[in-house]
């Protein structure tokens, strides 16, 4: 609250419950960062927490705290966060590469290249 009153952006990190996210928003945090992968690691539903926080925040239009999805482990976390309506995510390089990759895309591209080379044409 001290920093938000001074116009200083803040990120409440290591958020593991909707109650913590409510407190962060009420204090005027710029971001709240639920760690979804760490929750998944202990058998809890990390993306369920994102959905719960987004639902709660949508009930209070005067809250301006953005949901920053953290501790992302895979592309499913990214697409789920987008579907749910999270504002931002921190994405590890490995996961970013996985977003652009798909085995059927790779197979299709290899087939296209092989077919093109078989024509003997040049660009």
HUTAFEN-V47409 format. One record per residue. N is the residue number from 1. RES is the residue in one letter. PSI is psi in whole degrees, 0 to 359 (* if undefined). NEAR is the number of other C-alpha atoms within 8 Angstrom. D_FIRST is the distance of its C-alpha to the first C-alpha in Angstrom with 1 decimal. Layout:
BEGIN
{{N RES PSI NEAR D_FIRST} {N RES PSI NEAR D_FIRST}}
END
This chain:
BEGIN
{{1 X 320 7 0.0} {2 X 311 5 3.8} {3 X 318 9 5.5} {4 X 326 13 5.1} {5 X 335 8 6.0} {6 X 6 6 8.6} {7 X 16 6 9.8} {8 X 125 7 9.7} {9 X 142 8 10.4} {10 X 157 9 9.4} {11 X 116 9 11.6} {12 X 106 10 11.2} {13 X 173 8 14.8} {14 X 44 7 17.4} {15 X 128 11 16.6} {16 X 9 9 19.6} {17 X 157 8 19.1} {18 X 326 9 18.1} {19 X 318 6 16.2} {20 X 321 9 13.9} {21 X 324 11 13.6} {22 X 314 11 12.9} {23 X 317 8 9.9} {24 X 314 12 8.6} {25 X 317 13 9.5} {26 X 332 8 8.2} {27 X 353 8 4.5} {28 X 21 12 5.9} {29 X 144 15 7.4} {30 X 317 12 10.6} {31 X 153 11 12.7} {32 X 135 16 13.4} {33 X 89 13 16.6} {34 X 135 17 18.9} {35 X 89 15 21.9} {36 X 319 15 24.8} {37 X 321 11 27.6} {38 X 325 9 26.6} {39 X 314 12 26.5} {40 X 321 10 29.9} {41 X 332 7 31.2} {42 X 18 6 30.8} {43 X 15 6 32.4} {44 X 163 7 29.4} {45 X 95 9 28.9} {46 X 316 13 26.2} {47 X 333 10 26.8} {48 X 324 7 26.9} {49 X 319 13 23.2} {50 X 315 15 22.5} {51 X 318 10 24.6} {52 X 315 9 22.8} {53 X 313 12 19.3} {54 X 320 12 20.8} {55 X 315 8 22.6} {56 X 312 9 19.6} {57 X 325 10 17.5} {58 X 341 7 20.7} {59 X 346 6 20.9} {60 X 87 7 17.8} {61 X 342 7 18.4} {62 X 349 4 15.3} {63 X 129 9 13.2} {64 X 7 8 13.3} {65 X 132 11 12.3} {66 X 144 10 15.5} {67 X 116 14 17.4} {68 X 108 13 18.6} {69 X 123 15 21.6} {70 X 168 12 22.1} {71 X 45 11 25.0} {72 X 136 15 27.5} {73 X 340 8 31.1} {74 X 167 8 33.3} {75 X 332 10 33.9} {76 X 323 6 33.7} {77 X 320 10 30.0} {78 X 310 10 29.7} {79 X 324 8 31.9} {80 X 317 9 30.3} {81 X 319 12 26.8} {82 X 317 9 28.2} {83 X 319 7 30.1} {84 X 328 9 27.1} {85 X 20 8 25.0} {86 X 154 14 22.4} {87 X 325 8 21.1} {88 X 162 8 21.8} {89 X 149 10 23.3} {90 X 119 9 24.0} {91 X 121 9 27.8} {92 X 150 8 30.0} {93 X 319 6 33.1} {94 X 316 6 35.4} {95 X 323 12 33.8} {96 X 317 10 33.8} {97 X 322 8 37.5} {98 X 330 10 38.1} {99 X 324 8 36.7} {100 X 353 6 39.5} {101 X 145 8 42.1} {102 X 135 8 44.3} {103 X 326 6 47.7} {104 X 328 6 49.4} {105 X 312 8 48.2} {106 X 315 9 49.5} {107 X 316 8 52.8} {108 X 318 8 53.2} {109 X 318 8 52.6} {110 X 320 8 55.2} {111 X 316 8 57.7} {112 X 315 8 57.2} {113 X 314 8 57.8} {114 X 315 8 60.8} {115 X 319 8 62.2} {116 X 315 9 61.8} {117 X 327 8 63.5} {118 X 338 6 66.3} {119 X 339 6 67.1} {120 X 3 6 67.9} {121 X 158 6 66.2} {122 X 148 3 64.2} {123 X * 2 61.5}}
END
